[in-house]
């Protein structure tokens, strides 16, 4: 099964209830056999400045493919 999680910010360093819940859900589902999980997000770390702190493009974090786009 393929799943996509869409959240404005994604990462271990991101402070936020919804963002943390989305990351934990994605990470947990990615451990299930037959599951492919992708996170679609921005390059922002801080919801105050919305600066592009992460590089754009695709990376992997805890078994989840993360696709980042600039703000």
N, C-alpha and C positions, 0 to 999 in steps of 0.2 A: 504494500500500500504506500502511495506517495502522499505526503502531507506538506503543506506550506504554512508557516507561522509568519504573520505579518505584524510587525511592531515598529514604532518609530525609532527605538533604540534597542540594541541587543548586545550583551556582553557581560562578563563576570563583574566588571567595574561599574556597570550601570546601576544606579540607585533608583528604584521605583517599584512600586507594588505590582503593577500590571506587567511591566517589562520583566521583572524577576519571575513572575508566575509563568509568563510565556516561555522564558528560557528553560525553566525547570520542567515544564510540560514537554517541550521539544526534546530536551536531553533525555528524559525518561522514555518517551516514545521511540527515540532513535535506538534504544537498546533492545527493542522488541524485534524478534525475527521477522523478516520480510518488510519492515518499515524503513522508508527513506524519508528523512525529514529535512526540509530546507527552511531557513529563516530569511525573510526578505525585510531589509531594514535600511536605515540611512547610515552615514559615516559619523553621525553625532554621538557624543558621549554625554554632554551636558544639555539638559532641557532648558536652561536659561539662555545660553549663548547660541546654541545650535551650530557651533563650530564643527567643521569636519575633522575630528580627531583620529578616526580610523581611516586607513587607506581604502579606496573604493575597489570593488572587485569581489572575487570569491575566495573564501577561506573555509577552514573547518574548525569547529569548536565543540569539543566533547561529543563527537559523532554526528554533529549537525552541520550541514553545508550552509554557510552564511554568505549571502549576496548583499553587498553594501553599495548604495548609490550616494553621490554627494548631495548635500542639502541644497 
